[in-house]
Amino acid sequence: MNRPMNPLRALLERTEARRRYAELADTLDVTFSNLAKTTDRDVCGALLDFAANFTSQLAEVHTAAWGPEYDDQGQSMEFALMGQAALLRMVAATERAVTGTAPWPDPAEFGSEASEAEAAAWTDLARTAEPGKRAVCLHRLRTLVAQDWGGQAAEVLVHLARIEAGRAIDEDPPALRPYWQVRVVIAAIFVALAVPVAVPGLSEAARAGLLGVLGSVVAAAIAVMWLTGGSRGSSSQ
């Protein structure tokens, strides 16, 4: 018979999972930010592969950090993140096809798992380096792949389309996605609450004082995020 996990141990393990999740999410945002700042297709392909790897790791730690989460269609967030990772790798492959560093298969070779329209859209993406045309292809693919991967997974293609559209008109890169920013703040709050509980030998007054200090730090972090990124995030939607 399995014994229930000690509540303190469960709290610490979830806190560690959320810390790791926040770390990965922050690295992923930096990767997307760097992607938006380059026009070198070889570099784009490498950054997309990095983003795919970080997203796969987010999928692995998601349930431990946040528990099971499902969208309106009943698909788990873990499945959505794995789908995002797969789509990022597909877009990376089109970047390598554009530069000629890797061949792109004929649409007829895609097999039964991809519809004729989807295979044609991926092939169009692999045959153009022009940002405006790539943005159009990515929006088209978002609609097509959502049928199999779900809307949350396909949403990553919308983010990539915005980056390509920005390149087409030479505008500033899109702001970091608010979804990750909110997760990072929640993880920080969780860590702040867990630290006083986990430190042994503290009096009630000391715990209360430590909670107050950590609460002030978290509040300051939220304020900085709002002033430096929150308004950009809301205006980019």
C-alpha positions in Angstrom: 0.0 0.0 0.0 1.4 3.4 -1.0 1.9 5.8 1.8 0.7 9.4 1.1 3.5 11.9 0.4 4.5 14.2 3.2 2.8 17.6 2.6 6.1 19.5 3.1 8.0 17.2 0.6 5.1 17.6 -1.9 5.3 21.3 -1.5 9.0 21.4 -2.0 8.9 19.1 -5.1 6.2 21.2 -6.7 8.1 24.4 -5.9 11.2 22.9 -7.6 9.2 21.9 -10.6 7.7 25.5 -10.9 11.2 27.0 -10.5 12.4 24.8 -13.4 9.3 25.6 -15.5 9.9 29.4 -14.9 13.6 29.0 -15.9 12.7 27.1 -19.1 10.0 29.6 -20.0 12.3 32.5 -19.5 15.0 30.9 -21.7 12.3 30.2 -24.3 11.3 33.8 -24.4 14.9 34.9 -24.8 15.2 32.5 -27.7 12.0 33.8 -29.4 13.3 37.4 -28.8 16.6 36.5 -30.5 14.7 34.9 -33.4 12.8 38.1 -34.0 16.0 40.1 -34.2 17.7 38.0 -36.9 17.1 37.6 -40.6 19.8 35.0 -41.2 17.9 31.8 -42.1 20.6 29.5 -40.9 20.5 31.2 -37.5 16.7 31.1 -37.6 16.8 27.3 -38.1 19.1 26.8 -35.1 17.1 29.1 -32.8 13.9 27.3 -33.8 15.5 23.9 -32.9 16.5 25.4 -29.5 13.0 26.7 -29.0 11.6 23.2 -29.8 13.9 21.6 -27.3 13.0 24.1 -24.5 9.3 23.6 -25.3 9.7 19.8 -25.1 11.2 20.2 -21.6 8.3 22.4 -20.6 5.9 19.6 -21.6 7.9 17.2 -19.5 7.7 19.3 -16.3 4.3 20.9 -16.8 2.1 18.4 -14.9 4.6 18.2 -12.0 4.6 22.0 -11.8 0.9 22.9 -12.4 -1.1 19.6 -12.3 -3.2 18.3 -15.2 -4.6 21.1 -17.4 -7.0 20.6 -20.4 -8.4 22.8 -23.1 -12.0 23.0 -24.2 -11.4 20.0 -26.5 -10.1 17.9 -23.7 -6.4 18.0 -24.9 -3.8 18.3 -22.1 -1.4 21.2 -21.9 1.4 18.6 -22.0 0.1 17.4 -25.4 -0.2 21.0 -26.6 3.4 21.8 -25.7 4.6 18.6 -27.4 2.7 19.7 -30.4 4.3 23.1 -30.4 7.7 21.5 -30.2 7.0 19.3 -33.2 5.7 22.3 -35.2 8.8 24.4 -34.3 11.0 21.6 -35.6 9.0 21.5 -38.8 9.5 25.2 -39.3 13.2 24.8 -38.6 13.4 22.2 -41.3 11.8 24.7 -43.8 14.5 27.2 -42.8 17.2 24.7 -43.7 15.4 23.9 -47.0 15.4 27.6 -47.9 19.2 27.8 -47.4 19.8 24.5 -49.2 21.5 22.9 -46.2 18.9 20.1 -46.1 16.6 18.8 -48.8 12.8 19.1 -48.5 10.6 16.1 -49.5 8.1 16.1 -52.3 4.6 16.8 -51.0 3.6 13.3 -52.2 6.1 11.8 -49.7 4.5 13.3 -46.7 2.3 10.2 -46.2 -1.3 9.8 -44.9 -0.7 11.7 -41.6 -0.7 15.0 -43.5 -3.5 16.2 -45.7 -2.7 17.3 -49.3 -3.4 21.0 -48.4 -1.1 20.8 -45.3 1.7 19.1 -47.3 1.4 21.8 -50.0 1.5 24.6 -47.3 4.6 23.2 -45.7 6.3 22.9 -49.1 5.4 26.5 -49.9 7.0 27.6 -46.7 10.1 25.6 -47.5 10.5 27.3 -50.9 10.4 30.9 -49.9 12.7 33.1 -47.8 10.5 36.3 -48.2 9.1 37.2 -44.8 5.7 38.4 -46.0 5.0 35.2 -47.9 6.3 33.0 -45.0 3.8 34.9 -42.7 0.9 34.0 -45.0 2.0 30.4 -45.1 2.3 30.1 -41.4 -1.2 31.6 -40.9 -2.5 29.1 -43.4 -0.7 26.2 -41.6 -2.1 27.3 -38.3 -5.6 26.6 -39.5 -4.6 23.3 -41.1 -2.6 21.8 -38.2 -5.1 22.8 -35.6 -7.4 20.0 -36.8 -4.9 17.4 -35.6 -2.8 19.2 -33.0 -5.4 21.4 -31.4 -5.6 25.2 -31.2 -3.1 25.7 -28.4 -0.4 23.8 -30.2 -1.1 25.6 -33.5 -0.9 29.0 -31.8 2.9 28.9 -31.9 2.6 29.3 -35.7 0.7 32.5 -35.2 3.6 33.8 -33.0 6.1 32.9 -35.8 3.9 34.5 -38.4 4.0 37.8 -36.4 7.8 37.6 -36.3 7.9 37.1 -40.1 5.4 39.9 -40.6 7.6 42.2 -38.5 10.6 41.3 -40.7 8.6 42.2 -43.8 8.0 45.7 -42.6 11.1 46.0 -40.5 9.3 46.7 -37.3 10.3 46.1 -33.7 10.1 42.4 -32.6 6.8 41.3 -31.0 6.7 41.5 -27.2 7.3 38.3 -25.1 4.2 36.2 -24.8 2.2 37.1 -21.7 1.4 33.4 -21.0 5.0 32.7 -20.0 5.3 36.0 -18.1 2.3 35.1 -15.9 3.7 31.6 -15.3 7.0 33.0 -14.2 5.3 35.4 -11.7 3.2 32.6 -10.3 6.2 30.4 -9.8 8.0 33.2 -8.0 5.1 33.7 -5.6 5.0 29.9 -5.0 8.7 29.9 -4.2 8.3 32.9 -1.9 5.6 31.1 0.1 7.5 27.9 0.3 10.8 29.3 1.6 9.5 30.3 5.1 7.8 27.0 5.5 10.9 25.0 4.5 13.4 26.8 6.8 13.5 25.0 10.1 13.8 26.7 13.5 12.1 30.0 12.7 9.8 31.6 15.2 6.3 32.7 14.1 7.4 36.3 14.2 10.5 35.5 12.1 8.4 33.6 9.6 5.9 36.5 9.3 8.8 38.9 8.8 10.4 36.8 6.1 7.1 36.4 4.4 6.7 40.2 4.4 10.1 40.7 2.9 9.6 38.0 0.2 6.2 39.4 -0.6 7.7 42.9 -1.2 10.2 41.4 -3.6 7.5 39.5 -5.5 5.4 42.7 -5.7 8.4 44.6 -7.0 9.0 42.0 -9.7 5.4 42.2 -10.8 5.6 45.9 -11.0 8.7 45.8 -13.1 7.2 43.2 -15.4 4.1 45.4 -15.8 6.1 48.6 -16.6 8.6 47.0 -18.9 6.6 44.3 -20.7 3.0 44.2 -19.6 1.8 47.1 -21.7 3.6 45.8 -24.7 2.2 42.4 -24.3 -1.4 43.7 -24.1 -1.0 45.9 -27.1 0.4 43.1 -29.2 -2.7 41.0 -29.0 
